[in-house]
Amino acid sequence: MNKIKTLFVALAALASTTAFAQTVVPSPSTVVIEPGGTADVTFAVENDTETKAALVEFFLYLPEGITVAYDVDEEDYIYEKVSTMLIKSHSVTVSKRADGSFYVLVKNESGKEFKGTSGDYLTLTLAADASFSGSAEATMTDIHLVKLDASKFQSSTENKFTIGDPSTVGIRGIYAAGEEAPLYNTAGQRVQKAHKGLYIQNGKKVVKK
């Protein structure tokens, strides 16, 4: 009987840590960045439960030649809190570690949860060296969401997204005859109407005059 009770308690504990179907995802899944330029990547919580998080943290490993942009005047990395989920009492910490990765932490400062259970919460600005070329994967690890009672539930151990320059990152699709492929700006964002400038179409650079 004691063995059955112990097994039941263990299963209940396991269920309490795995019942939260939450994950932290980057957008876009492919970040297009010009050599020597910058581009934004936005992070969101996707959740199919009613549980709200008060804190999100993860480690970000970027490919060689890519870093989080730094504002020398502000003496801080460049980020923007997204109001979809965050409230004024939430703070953001972005710090570079000895191994070259970045620790990203978003937490409440007054005992409040995120607004809602899903949505965008943070945008980081990435910067590429002038010599950057090709494409490579960025990796998020040790992703945690924390509730107000300080209990952690892991959304995923790892998530990836691609970073590449416009000449090598394929933004492609299959289109019907006569249908024009969509245009993307150099930040990897789809545009409905093109003005003068450089765009990506079918994975190739195009210049609109």
N, C-alpha and C positions, 0 to 999 in steps of 0.2 A: 504494500500500500504506500509506504514511504517513497519507494522508487517511482511509482506512478505519479505521486504528488510532486516529486522533484522534477520529473520529466515535464509535467504540465506547467510548472513554474518556469522552466527553461524555455519551453515553447512560447509561453506568453511573453517572456522577455524578448525573445527573438522577434515575435510579431510586432512588439512595440517599437522596435528599432527599424523594421523594414516596411512598416505600413505606409510610410510617407513616400508617395510617388513624386518626388521632387527632383529637378535637375537644373543645373546652371548651364546655359548655352550661350555661345558667342554668335553675333550677327554683324556682318554677313559671314557665311561659312568660308568664303574666300575673300580675303582682304587684298585689294589691288593697290600697290603703292609704287610710285615712281622712285627710281634711284635718287637719293638726296631729298626726297619729299616726305610727306606725312599722310596718314590716313587714320580714320577712326574705326574702332571696333566696340560694339555695344554688348553688354552682358545682361542676360535676362534670366529670371526664375520661371520655370515651367512647372506647374503643380496641378494635380487633379484631386487634391484634398482641400479641406477647409483650414488646414494648419497654416499659421503665419510664422514667418521667420523674423527674428530680431537682429540677426547677424549673419553675414555671409563672408566666407574666407576661402582663398585658394592660392596656390603657387602657379606662376606663369613662366614657362620656359619658352623663350623666343629664339628663332633661328639666328645664325651668325649674320651680322650686318643689320639686324633689327633691334631696336630698343624702345622703351617707353619714352616719349618726348619729355624733355625737361625744360622748365621755365627758370632761367637763371635769375631773373628779377624777383620772382616769387619764391625761389629756392625750393621748388617742389615739382614733382612730376605732373604732367598735364592730364587732367581728368575732368569729367563733368557729371554731377549727380543728375540722374534722370527722374523727373517728378512723377513718372508713372507709379512708382512704388515707394519712393523715399519721402521722408518728411524732414523738416528742418533740423530736427534733433539728431539725425544720422550723420556720422562723420566718415570720412574716407582716409585710409592710410595706404600709400603705395611706397614700398621700400625695396631697395636692391640688396640682394643677399650676396654672400661671399662667392657662391658658385655661379653668379651671373643671372640667376633667376630673380623674379619679382614676387614679393608677398603682397597680396591685395586683400584688404580688410575693409568691410563696410559694417558699421555697428551703430546701435542706438546709444544716445547719451542721456536719455531721460526715461528709460524703462518703457519705450514704445516699440511696437512692431512695425514692419513694413506696411504700407497701404495695400490692401488686397493680398492675394496669395500667388499671383502670377503677374509678370510684366517686366519691362526694362527697369534697371536700377542704376547702371553705371556705364559711362563711355570713357574708354582710354584712347589717347592719341598716340599712335605708334610712329616712329621715325626710322627712315632707312638711310644707311650710309650711301655716299655718292657712288661707291663701287658695287652696291648691292645689285644682284641680278639672279634670275632664275626663280624658283619657288621652293618653299619648304614648309614643314608643318610646325605650328606653335602648339604647345601642350599645356593644358591646365591639369594640375594634380592636387590630391588631398582637398577636394572640394567639400566644404562643410556648410550646412545651415544650422543655426542654433536658435532654439526657442527662448522665450523670456525666462523660463525656469533653468536656463543654462544647459539643458540637455541637448546633445549633438545628435543629429541624424545625417548620415552621409548621403549626399545626392548621387555622387559617382566618384570613383577613385581617379578617373581620367577622362578628359575631353579634348578634342583636337580641332584646329581650324588651319586653313592654308593661307600663307602670305606669299605673294609673288609680284613680280613686275609685269606691266601690261603686255610685254612681248611674249611671255611664257605662260601666263595664267589664262587658261581657256574658259571664257564665259560664253558657252555655246549651247545650242539646242537644235532640235529638228523642226523645221518650219515648212509649211505648205507652200506650193508654188505661188509666187507673187507676194508672199508674206515677208515683211522685212524683219530681220532679227532685231531684238531690242538693243538700245544703246545704254552704256554704262559710263559714268564719269571715272576719272582716274582714282577715285576713292572706292570704286567697286559698287557705287550706288546707281540703281537704274533710274534713268531720266525719261520723261515722257516727251519732252520737246527739247531739241538741241539748239543751242546758240553757238556762236563762234567759239571754237576751241577744240581740244583734243578729247576724243572719246574712244571707248573700246566697243567693237561690234564683231560678233563671231570670233572673239579671241584675238582680233587684230586692231591695231591703232588706225583710227580714221580721224581726219581733220575736217571739221565743219566750218565753212567759210560764209 
